[in-house]
Amino acid sequence: MVDIEKTSRKKQEILNAVMAALDEHDYVNLTIEDVASRAGVGKSTIYRWWGHKSELVFEVFKLQTLSIFDLDYSKSLESNLKIQLLKLSKVLQTKVGRAALIVMTEHREAAGNFFRQYLRPKREEMHKLIQQSISNGEITSDYPFELMLDSLYAPIHYQIIFFNHAPDQDYIDQLVKMILSPVRVQ
């Protein structure tokens, strides 16, 4: 019989070990052996739940970003975007965030699974907020919203990857204003 509480505790210990390992070194130097040792488990225990270290990184990233993608439907689209993008830029600057960016570029299959299981549902939530903003008369409905979302998130990644710089509030405010400008109801 499986002890669900014990399993959950072991999984959490493993994820804590991943965070600790990433605090000390980057993704390239992250090993399953080190994580297993830190968590006090065997490698087989880790492989029972995760097939590759990239999956561990995504799992830790999800834990660290649970509230980042939460939307407040009582606030405007603009306000939600500013809050979300600022939080995202901060988390992508962390060791876990940087590791997630590396995994996204180097492990296409894992990145695809991460997108389908985690990011796509978050994006669908943003679509609901966009629909609410259209209904409220904040923005027009004739706009390529997928392109708009890509145009908002890509500069955050770009700034971090190429310039090693997390965008600040002013950058994000200007970005959101520029991207939303064509869709605002006059």
Secondary structure as UniProt FT lines:
FT   HELIX           4..24
FT   HELIX           27..29
FT   HELIX           32..39
FT   HELIX           43..49
FT   HELIX           53..64
FT   TURN            65..69
FT   TURN            73..74
FT   HELIX           77..92
FT   HELIX           95..106
FT   HELIX           108..114
FT   HELIX           115..119
FT   HELIX           120..135
FT   TURN            136..137
FT   HELIX           145..163
FT   HELIX           169..180
FT   HELIX           181..183
//
